[in-house]
């Protein structure tokens, strides 16, 4: 196999907790030609000291510019023929870079290779974190192969392709992956693989997790409205219906009190539709957990989907009544 140089680009903001684990894993890669660049996005913890102690080249931003802009800054100074973007809360398996390079060189029309997470979190802090680890793992395992989005926390792209397609839209702090994936797939394939793997330190507080789901779902709405051909992933359609069914089940709970006990069947049916929308996910999760944890997982996932349903409604409202919102969060899509 050829050994093109690889630049591992790590945006970081106040992730001293995991940055050392992330960099130790990068330094432990079995690939021979790697440069490591940490873009510290105005952290207030000791992230910079940690990065320097691990031998990384450190760039510091004067203000907090966000992960998309930080990735662009790293790409500007990178010297590698392949750019490997990695979040600072992800620790790669030793063969991750080697496998990413090998897969990228197999076919000329592969523009990017995205990795997956382990089913267990990098640092286990709560049951919520275990839910999130399993949820993402089971989704990504079910979506292996060609995909239409990039998973910005762990993906590699040829430097020439990145220069051709352009950088991330810095205005899209929560939806840059979907936007960039759509732009990239107009010219190249994106491959999602379980041969490039990292352990991720997910959010361990339920409120923080729901807040992220809400904002990301809300900010994805303009992407779908402005580009009817846009697809956020192979199975996003059925999952979207699952969110609608979950929200409908909550709203329908009032029906038995207003119209009679027979109407209890409506929220029950909608809950069943919510589960049916992602049966492969539940099958995968069941391989890793006890029946009791599966009950917990389903309950948490239901609340998450209700939150997503509310977020989509909020996004539609903002698109209808705020031209600035629709334009701002669709900017780079317009010129794709």
NUPA-631077 format. One record per residue (C-alpha): x, y, z; residue number from 0. Coordinates in nm, 2 decimals, m for minus. Last residue first. Example, Ala and Ser with C-alpha at 12.3 -4.5 7.8 and 13.67 -1.06 7.14 Angstrom:
2
{rec {1.37; m0.11; 0.71}; 1} {rec {1.23; m0.45; 0.78}; 0} 
END
This chain:
336
{rec {m2.35; 2.34; m0.41}; 335} {rec {m2.40; 2.72; m0.41}; 334} {rec {m2.72; 2.73; m0.22}; 333} {rec {m2.62; 2.45; 0.02}; 332} {rec {m2.34; 2.68; 0.14}; 331} {rec {m2.59; 2.93; 0.29}; 330} {rec {m2.87; 2.70; 0.41}; 329} {rec {m2.86; 2.78; 0.78}; 328} {rec {m2.83; 3.16; 0.72}; 327} {rec {m3.10; 3.18; 0.46}; 326} {rec {m3.37; 2.99; 0.65}; 325} {rec {m3.30; 3.18; 0.97}; 324} {rec {m3.28; 3.52; 0.80}; 323} {rec {m3.61; 3.46; 0.62}; 322} {rec {m3.78; 3.41; 0.96}; 321} {rec {m4.15; 3.34; 0.97}; 320} {rec {m4.19; 3.02; 0.76}; 319} {rec {m3.84; 2.89; 0.83}; 318} {rec {m3.87; 2.96; 1.20}; 317} {rec {m4.20; 2.77; 1.22}; 316} {rec {m4.05; 2.48; 1.03}; 315} {rec {m3.75; 2.47; 1.26}; 314} {rec {m3.98; 2.47; 1.57}; 313} {rec {m4.18; 2.18; 1.43}; 312} {rec {m3.87; 1.99; 1.35}; 311} {rec {m3.74; 2.06; 1.71}; 310} {rec {m4.07; 1.93; 1.86}; 309} {rec {m4.03; 1.61; 1.67}; 308} {rec {m3.67; 1.58; 1.77}; 307} {rec {m3.77; 1.62; 2.14}; 306} {rec {m4.03; 1.36; 2.11}; 305} {rec {m3.77; 1.14; 1.95}; 304} {rec {m3.53; 1.19; 2.24}; 303} {rec {m3.81; 1.11; 2.49}; 302} {rec {m3.88; 0.78; 2.31}; 301} {rec {m3.51; 0.70; 2.29}; 300} {rec {m3.49; 0.74; 2.67}; 299} {rec {m3.78; 0.50; 2.72}; 298} {rec {m3.64; 0.25; 2.47}; 297} {rec {m3.30; 0.25; 2.63}; 296} {rec {m3.45; 0.19; 2.98}; 295} {rec {m3.65; m0.11; 2.84}; 294} {rec {m3.34; m0.23; 2.66}; 293} {rec {m3.15; m0.20; 2.99}; 292} {rec {m3.39; m0.44; 3.15}; 291} {rec {m3.37; m0.69; 2.87}; 290} {rec {m2.99; m0.69; 2.92}; 289} {rec {m2.75; m0.52; 2.68}; 288} {rec {m2.52; m0.58; 2.38}; 287} {rec {m2.71; m0.79; 2.13}; 286} {rec {m3.03; m0.61; 2.22}; 285} {rec {m2.89; m0.29; 2.08}; 284} {rec {m2.86; m0.44; 1.73}; 283} {rec {m3.21; m0.56; 1.73}; 282} {rec {m3.34; m0.23; 1.86}; 281} {rec {m3.16; m0.05; 1.58}; 280} {rec {m3.29; m0.28; 1.31}; 279} {rec {m3.65; m0.21; 1.44}; 278} {rec {m3.63; 0.16; 1.37}; 277} {rec {m3.97; 0.28; 1.26}; 276} {rec {m4.14; m0.01; 1.43}; 275} {rec {m4.07; 0.14; 1.77}; 274} {rec {m4.24; 0.47; 1.68}; 273} {rec {m4.52; 0.29; 1.51}; 272} {rec {m4.58; 0.10; 1.83}; 271} {rec {m4.59; 0.42; 2.02}; 270} {rec {m4.84; 0.56; 1.76}; 269} {rec {m5.06; 0.25; 1.81}; 268} {rec {m5.06; 0.29; 2.19}; 267} {rec {m5.13; 0.66; 2.16}; 266} {rec {m5.44; 0.58; 1.94}; 265} {rec {m5.55; 0.26; 2.13}; 264} {rec {m5.63; 0.47; 2.43}; 263} {rec {m5.92; 0.61; 2.23}; 262} {rec {m6.14; 0.33; 2.35}; 261} {rec {m6.12; 0.49; 2.70}; 260} {rec {m6.34; 0.79; 2.61}; 259} {rec {m6.33; 1.10; 2.40}; 258} {rec {m6.17; 1.37; 2.62}; 257} {rec {m5.97; 1.17; 2.87}; 256} {rec {m5.89; 0.89; 2.62}; 255} {rec {m5.78; 1.16; 2.37}; 254} {rec {m5.53; 1.34; 2.59}; 253} {rec {m5.26; 1.09; 2.54}; 252} {rec {m5.27; 1.17; 2.17}; 251} {rec {m5.02; 1.46; 2.20}; 250} {rec {m4.76; 1.22; 2.35}; 249} {rec {m4.82; 0.95; 2.09}; 248} {rec {m4.80; 1.21; 1.81}; 247} {rec {m4.46; 1.32; 1.93}; 246} {rec {m4.34; 0.96; 1.92}; 245} {rec {m4.50; 0.90; 1.58}; 244} {rec {m4.34; 1.22; 1.43}; 243} {rec {m4.00; 1.10; 1.57}; 242} {rec {m4.05; 0.76; 1.42}; 241} {rec {m4.15; 0.92; 1.09}; 240} {rec {m3.81; 1.09; 1.09}; 239} {rec {m3.64; 0.76; 1.16}; 238} {rec {m3.81; 0.60; 0.86}; 237} {rec {m3.67; 0.88; 0.64}; 236} {rec {m3.33; 0.90; 0.80}; 235} {rec {m3.25; 0.55; 0.69}; 234} {rec {m2.99; 0.60; 0.42}; 233} {rec {m2.86; 0.94; 0.55}; 232} {rec {m2.94; 1.31; 0.56}; 231} {rec {m3.09; 1.32; 0.22}; 230} {rec {m3.10; 1.63; 0.01}; 229} {rec {m3.29; 1.62; m0.32}; 228} {rec {m3.55; 1.87; m0.20}; 227} {rec {m3.27; 2.12; m0.13}; 226} {rec {m3.39; 2.44; 0.04}; 225} {rec {m3.65; 2.27; 0.26}; 224} {rec {m3.42; 1.98; 0.37}; 223} {rec {m3.13; 2.21; 0.46}; 222} {rec {m3.36; 2.45; 0.63}; 221} {rec {m3.49; 2.17; 0.86}; 220} {rec {m3.14; 2.06; 0.97}; 219} {rec {m3.11; 2.35; 1.22}; 218} {rec {m3.41; 2.23; 1.42}; 217} {rec {m3.28; 1.87; 1.43}; 216} {rec {m2.93; 1.99; 1.55}; 215} {rec {m3.08; 2.23; 1.81}; 214} {rec {m3.32; 1.98; 1.96}; 213} {rec {m3.08; 1.68; 1.96}; 212} {rec {m2.81; 1.89; 2.13}; 211} {rec {m3.05; 2.02; 2.40}; 210} {rec {m3.17; 1.66; 2.46}; 209} {rec {m2.81; 1.55; 2.52}; 208} {rec {m2.73; 1.84; 2.75}; 207} {rec {m3.05; 1.77; 2.96}; 206} {rec {m2.98; 1.40; 2.98}; 205} {rec {m2.63; 1.44; 3.12}; 204} {rec {m2.34; 1.21; 3.02}; 203} {rec {m2.27; 1.35; 2.68}; 202} {rec {m2.05; 1.10; 2.48}; 201} {rec {m1.69; 1.03; 2.52}; 200} {rec {m1.62; 0.84; 2.20}; 199} {rec {m1.43; 0.52; 2.13}; 198} {rec {m1.29; 0.51; 1.78}; 197} {rec {m1.32; 0.28; 1.48}; 196} {rec {m1.21; 0.29; 1.11}; 195} {rec {m1.28; m0.07; 0.99}; 194} {rec {m1.65; m0.02; 1.06}; 193} {rec {m1.70; 0.18; 0.74}; 192} {rec {m1.90; 0.47; 0.61}; 191} {rec {m1.79; 0.55; 0.25}; 190} {rec {m1.86; 0.89; 0.09}; 189} {rec {m1.86; 0.88; m0.29}; 188} {rec {m1.76; 1.18; m0.49}; 187} {rec {m1.88; 1.47; m0.70}; 186} {rec {m2.23; 1.58; m0.59}; 185} {rec {m2.16; 1.36; m0.28}; 184} {rec {m1.92; 1.62; m0.14}; 183} {rec {m2.18; 1.90; m0.14}; 182} {rec {m2.44; 1.69; 0.04}; 181} {rec {m2.18; 1.56; 0.29}; 180} {rec {m2.07; 1.92; 0.37}; 179} {rec {m2.43; 2.03; 0.44}; 178} {rec {m2.51; 1.72; 0.65}; 177} {rec {m2.19; 1.76; 0.85}; 176} {rec {m2.21; 2.13; 0.90}; 175} {rec {m2.54; 2.09; 1.08}; 174} {rec {m2.47; 2.21; 1.44}; 173} {rec {m2.21; 2.48; 1.39}; 172} {rec {m2.34; 2.58; 1.05}; 171} {rec {m2.22; 2.94; 1.01}; 170} {rec {m1.86; 2.82; 0.97}; 169} {rec {m1.96; 2.64; 0.64}; 168} {rec {m1.70; 2.36; 0.61}; 167} {rec {m1.42; 2.40; 0.36}; 166} {rec {m1.42; 2.38; m0.02}; 165} {rec {m1.51; 2.10; m0.26}; 164} {rec {m1.19; 2.12; m0.46}; 163} {rec {m0.96; 2.19; m0.17}; 162} {rec {m1.12; 1.91; 0.03}; 161} {rec {m1.08; 1.68; m0.27}; 160} {rec {m0.71; 1.76; m0.31}; 159} {rec {m0.66; 1.70; 0.07}; 158} {rec {m0.81; 1.36; 0.04}; 157} {rec {m1.07; 1.30; 0.31}; 156} {rec {m1.07; 1.12; 0.64}; 155} {rec {m1.34; 1.10; 0.90}; 154} {rec {m1.40; 1.07; 1.27}; 153} {rec {m1.59; 1.35; 1.45}; 152} {rec {m1.71; 1.50; 1.12}; 151} {rec {m1.94; 1.21; 1.04}; 150} {rec {m2.00; 1.30; 0.67}; 149} {rec {m2.34; 1.28; 0.51}; 148} {rec {m2.47; 1.10; 0.20}; 147} {rec {m2.37; 0.75; 0.27}; 146} {rec {m2.22; 0.46; 0.08}; 145} {rec {m2.15; 0.15; 0.29}; 144} {rec {m2.25; 0.09; 0.66}; 143} {rec {m2.59; 0.24; 0.76}; 142} {rec {m2.69; m0.03; 1.01}; 141} {rec {m2.36; m0.01; 1.19}; 140} {rec {m2.40; 0.36; 1.20}; 139} {rec {m2.74; 0.35; 1.37}; 138} {rec {m2.64; 0.08; 1.61}; 137} {rec {m2.32; 0.26; 1.72}; 136} {rec {m2.50; 0.59; 1.75}; 135} {rec {m2.77; 0.45; 1.98}; 134} {rec {m2.54; 0.23; 2.17}; 133} {rec {m2.31; 0.51; 2.27}; 132} {rec {m2.60; 0.75; 2.34}; 131} {rec {m2.76; 0.50; 2.57}; 130} {rec {m2.43; 0.43; 2.75}; 129} {rec {m2.39; 0.80; 2.80}; 128} {rec {m2.74; 0.83; 2.95}; 127} {rec {m2.65; 0.54; 3.18}; 126} {rec {m2.37; 0.76; 3.33}; 125} {rec {m2.00; 0.84; 3.34}; 124} {rec {m1.83; 0.57; 3.13}; 123} {rec {m1.53; 0.72; 2.96}; 122} {rec {m1.46; 0.62; 2.60}; 121} {rec {m1.82; 0.51; 2.56}; 120} {rec {m1.91; 0.15; 2.48}; 119} {rec {m2.07; 0.05; 2.15}; 118} {rec {m1.75; 0.15; 1.97}; 117} {rec {m1.78; 0.44; 1.73}; 116} {rec {m1.78; 0.45; 1.35}; 115} {rec {m1.55; 0.58; 1.08}; 114} {rec {m1.61; 0.80; 0.77}; 113} {rec {m1.40; 0.76; 0.45}; 112} {rec {m1.40; 1.05; 0.20}; 111} {rec {m1.37; 1.12; m0.17}; 110} {rec {m1.41; 0.76; m0.30}; 109} {rec {m1.42; 0.81; m0.67}; 108} {rec {m1.06; 0.69; m0.72}; 107} {rec {m1.13; 0.35; m0.57}; 106} {rec {m0.91; 0.14; m0.33}; 105} {rec {m0.70; 0.44; m0.22}; 104} {rec {m0.96; 0.57; 0.03}; 103} {rec {m1.00; 0.22; 0.18}; 102} {rec {m0.62; 0.18; 0.25}; 101} {rec {m0.59; 0.53; 0.39}; 100} {rec {m0.88; 0.48; 0.63}; 99} {rec {m0.75; 0.14; 0.73}; 98} {rec {m0.41; 0.27; 0.82}; 97} {rec {m0.56; 0.57; 1.01}; 96} {rec {m0.78; 0.34; 1.22}; 95} {rec {m0.53; 0.06; 1.29}; 94} {rec {m0.44; 0.16; 1.65}; 93} {rec {m0.81; 0.21; 1.76}; 92} {rec {m0.89; 0.58; 1.78}; 91} {rec {m0.97; 0.78; 2.09}; 90} {rec {m1.25; 1.03; 2.04}; 89} {rec {m1.32; 1.33; 2.27}; 88} {rec {m1.09; 1.57; 2.08}; 87} {rec {m1.28; 1.53; 1.75}; 86} {rec {m1.09; 1.38; 1.46}; 85} {rec {m1.05; 1.50; 1.10}; 84} {rec {m0.81; 1.30; 0.90}; 83} {rec {m0.67; 1.50; 0.61}; 82} {rec {m0.49; 1.31; 0.34}; 81} {rec {m0.20; 1.44; 0.13}; 80} {rec {m0.07; 1.59; 0.45}; 79} {rec {0.08; 1.94; 0.48}; 78} {rec {m0.19; 2.09; 0.71}; 77} {rec {m0.19; 2.46; 0.75}; 76} {rec {m0.51; 2.55; 0.58}; 75} {rec {m0.68; 2.22; 0.68}; 74} {rec {m0.64; 2.31; 1.05}; 73} {rec {m0.80; 2.65; 0.99}; 72} {rec {m1.09; 2.48; 0.81}; 71} {rec {m1.14; 2.24; 1.10}; 70} {rec {m1.15; 2.54; 1.34}; 69} {rec {m1.41; 2.71; 1.13}; 68} {rec {m1.63; 2.40; 1.15}; 67} {rec {m1.56; 2.35; 1.52}; 66} {rec {m1.66; 2.69; 1.64}; 65} {rec {m1.49; 3.03; 1.63}; 64} {rec {m1.42; 3.08; 2.00}; 63} {rec {m1.19; 3.38; 2.00}; 62} {rec {m0.82; 3.43; 1.95}; 61} {rec {m0.78; 3.09; 1.80}; 60} {rec {m0.48; 2.88; 1.91}; 59} {rec {m0.28; 2.66; 1.68}; 58} {rec {m0.10; 2.37; 1.84}; 57} {rec {0.14; 2.13; 1.67}; 56} {rec {0.11; 1.81; 1.86}; 55} {rec {0.40; 1.66; 2.07}; 54} {rec {0.19; 1.50; 2.34}; 53} {rec {0.31; 1.76; 2.60}; 52} {rec {0.20; 2.03; 2.35}; 51} {rec {m0.16; 1.90; 2.34}; 50} {rec {m0.18; 1.87; 2.72}; 49} {rec {m0.05; 2.22; 2.77}; 48} {rec {m0.30; 2.36; 2.52}; 47} {rec {m0.59; 2.17; 2.68}; 46} {rec {m0.52; 2.32; 3.03}; 45} {rec {m0.87; 2.47; 3.07}; 44} {rec {m1.00; 2.81; 2.93}; 43} {rec {m1.01; 2.69; 2.57}; 42} {rec {m0.99; 2.95; 2.29}; 41} {rec {m1.07; 2.71; 2.00}; 40} {rec {m0.75; 2.50; 2.03}; 39} {rec {m0.67; 2.37; 1.68}; 38} {rec {m0.46; 2.06; 1.74}; 37} {rec {m0.25; 1.94; 1.45}; 36} {rec {m0.09; 1.60; 1.44}; 35} {rec {0.14; 1.49; 1.16}; 34} {rec {0.13; 1.13; 1.05}; 33} {rec {0.35; 0.91; 0.83}; 32} {rec {0.41; 0.57; 0.97}; 31} {rec {0.06; 0.43; 1.03}; 30} {rec {0.05; 0.19; 1.33}; 29} {rec {m0.13; 0.46; 1.54}; 28} {rec {m0.02; 0.50; 1.90}; 27} {rec {0.04; 0.87; 1.87}; 26} {rec {m0.32; 0.91; 1.77}; 25} {rec {m0.43; 0.70; 2.06}; 24} {rec {m0.22; 0.91; 2.30}; 23} {rec {m0.37; 1.22; 2.14}; 22} {rec {m0.73; 1.12; 2.21}; 21} {rec {m0.66; 1.00; 2.56}; 20} {rec {m0.49; 1.33; 2.64}; 19} {rec {m0.77; 1.53; 2.49}; 18} {rec {m1.03; 1.35; 2.69}; 17} {rec {m1.07; 1.55; 3.01}; 16} {rec {m0.88; 1.85; 2.86}; 15} {rec {m1.19; 1.90; 2.64}; 14} {rec {m1.23; 2.27; 2.68}; 13} {rec {m1.26; 2.35; 2.31}; 12} {rec {m1.07; 2.13; 2.07}; 11} {rec {m1.05; 2.09; 1.69}; 10} {rec {m0.83; 1.79; 1.60}; 9} {rec {m0.67; 1.76; 1.25}; 8} {rec {m0.48; 1.44; 1.18}; 7} {rec {m0.26; 1.52; 0.88}; 6} {rec {m0.17; 1.21; 0.68}; 5} {rec {0.12; 1.16; 0.45}; 4} {rec {0.06; 0.92; 0.16}; 3} {rec {0.18; 0.57; 0.23}; 2} {rec {0.12; 0.36; m0.07}; 1} {rec {0.00; 0.00; 0.00}; 0} 
END
